[in-house]
Amino acid sequence: AGLFDVSHMGEILFTGPTALATLNHLLTNDYTNMPLNKVRYGVMCNEKGGTIDDLVVYKFGEETYLVVVNAANRDKDYAHMAANVLEGTKCEDISDTVAQIALQGPKAPAILKKLLPEEAIPKGYYTAVPLAEIDGMKCMISRTGYTGELGYEIYTHNENAAKLWKLLREAGEEFGCIRPGRPGHPPPGGRHAPVRPRDGRGDHPPGGRSGLRREAEQGRVHRS
């Protein structure tokens, strides 16, 4: 299993009686029949149809949705969202209060079971448990497995980041849990850990494989 500090990701909360209508207005997917505590992928486009960012949407109530956006595009995404919300929706960037640690790999369920009761661990793909508690810390846990492996994302208040990291590392030790590519690296600092920026321009529609090759040739695709 691998442990990743992804606290640099952006979290934007949508609330209010028109929150659903706002999301359907902003994003290309349809969230109308989305079940409670489910997660759904989406793409946000500009007025010309070019991609601004891809993201995931969590539904925690009929008037409560959490949108998680890519780190490099957080400010741009929020500015576009705030400028285009419908009346009756509150759009709030809560990123600076949230830490996110991802536990990925086939041993991830066994590691989480050492810290949580079975019912607090999401069972289905793209589902979430909105409130769980790990050693007194309130957490939200999802199962999206963004690496392609079975995996979970654990969200908590930013001040809990180092403690949560330590607990997950200790629980995963017997399963060979590592921080990939960063052996011996100190625990995360939560929200304010440094990230490597990338070109976040979204003025052009995506170009598939040829577009990626073009971006790489121009030095705008970063591998880390």
N, C-alpha and C positions, 0 to 999 in steps of 0.2 A: 504494500500500500504506500501511497505517497501523500504528503501533507503540503498544502500550498497556502501561503498567506496572500489572499486576493482582496485585502481590505481597501485597495485603491479603486475598486469598482464603484460605480455610482448607483445610489439608491434614491429613487424619486417616488414619493407617496401621492396618490391621487385619491381624494375623498370628496363626498358630496353626492347629491341626487343625480347629477349629470355625469358622474365620473365614467361610467360605462360608455356613454355617448361620446365623451371626449376621447377616450381611447380608440373607439371605432373611427373617430374623425381623424386622429393623428396617425394611426398605424394601418398597415395593409391587411392584417388578419382581422377576423371577426370574433369578438369576445362575448357575444350576446348569450350564448348557451353554455358558457364556461362554468363547470361545477366549482363549488366552494373548495378552497385549499388545493386547487390545481394550478399548474404552471403552463404557460403557453408562449411559444416563440412568436416574434413579430419583427417587422421592419418599419422604420420611420423614414418617409421620403419628403423631399422638399416640393415646392409648388411645380417644379419642372419634371418631377418623377424620379429625380436622382436620389440615391440612397444616402441618408444622413448617418444612420447607424442601424445595426440589428440589436435586439434586446430580448429580455424575457419578462413576462407579466405574471404576477402572482395575484390570485383573487382570494381575499380574506373576508369579504362581506359584500353585500349587494352595492354598497357605496364605498368600499375600501379596496384599493388595488395598489400593489407595490411593483414598480418597474425598475429592473436592474439593467444598467447600461454599461458600455465599455468605458474603461478608465480614461483613455485619451480623449474621448468625446464628451465627457460628462458636462462640462460647462456649455458647450455648443448645443448638446441635446436638451439640457434644461432650459436654455434661452428659447429654443424653438418651441418646446412644450408650453412654457409659461406664456409665450406670445400667442398661442393658438388654442388655449383651453376654452371650453364653452362656459357660459354663465352658469353658476351653480356648482362648479368644480373648483376645489382647492388643490393646487399643485405645489408640493413642497420638497425641496432637495434636502434630504436628511443624511446625506453621505457622511458628513463629518462626525456623526454620532454613532456610526455603524462600523463594526469590524466583521470581516467575513473570512472564514478559514474553510478550505475545501479538503476533504478527505476522500481520496480516489483510489480505486483498485479493488480486486476481488475480496480482500480481507477487510474492507471497510465496514461491512455489517458486524463482523465479529468484534472489531475494535469499539464501535459505538455501543454494542451490547454490554461492554464493561462499564459504561458510564451512564447508560439510560435504560429504562424499562422498554420492553418490546413495543408497547403501544406508542411510544414517543419517537419511534424510528419510522420514517415514511416507507410505505410498502411499494406503492406503484411508481412507475417512471413518470417524471414530471408532476410529482405531487409534493406537498409540504405539510409539516406539522407547525402551526403558527406559534405555539407556546410549549416549550419544554424547558426542563431545568437540569443543568449540569453543575453539580457541586455549588448549588445556591445561585448560579448565574442563569438568568432568563435568556433563552435562545429561541430562534426560529430555525428549523431544519428542513432542507429541501433535498430532493433526489433528482438532479438533472444529469449528473455525470458528464460534465462538459468535455472531459478528456476523451470520451468514448468508452471509458470503463464504467463499471458500476461505481457510483460515488455519491457523496453527500456534500452539501454546503451548509455550514453552520454560521448563522448570523447572531451577533450579540452586541451589547453596548461596547463602544470603543475601549473603554477603560478595562474591559475584561479580556482583551486580546491576548496579552502575555500569559495570563493564568490559563486560559482555555487552550492555548498552544501547548503549554507544558503538560496539561492533563492528557491531551490527545497523544503527544509524543510518548508519555509514560505508558498509556493504555496500549499503544501500538508497538511497543518495544519488542514484545515476544513474537510479533508477526513481521518483524523486519521493516516497520514503518520508517520511511525516510523523507527528508525534504529533497526532492530530485534536483541534482545538479548543484546543491549547496551544502555539502557535508560539513557539519560542525558550525554552520552559520547560526548566529544568535537568534533568539525568538523574535517574532515580529513586533513592530512598534504600533500596530493597528493602523488607523486611518492615515497617519502621516508618514508611513514607510515610503521610501523613494520608489518611483517607477520610471521606466524608460519610455519617453514619449514617442509617438509616431505621427506621421502626417495624417491628420484627421479630416482632410477635405472630403466633402460629400456632394460636390456640384455636378458629378458625372455619374450616369447609370453604371452599374457594375459591368465588367467586360469578360467575366468568366476566366478561363485558363489564359487566353491571350492577354486579357487585362492584367492578370497577376504577373505574367511574364514581362509585360511592359513596365509595370510598377517596379519589378525587381531590377530591370535594366537601368531604371532611373534612380535606383537606390532608395526606394520608399517602402520596401518590404524588409522588416527587421526580424532576425531570428535571435532568440535569447535562450 
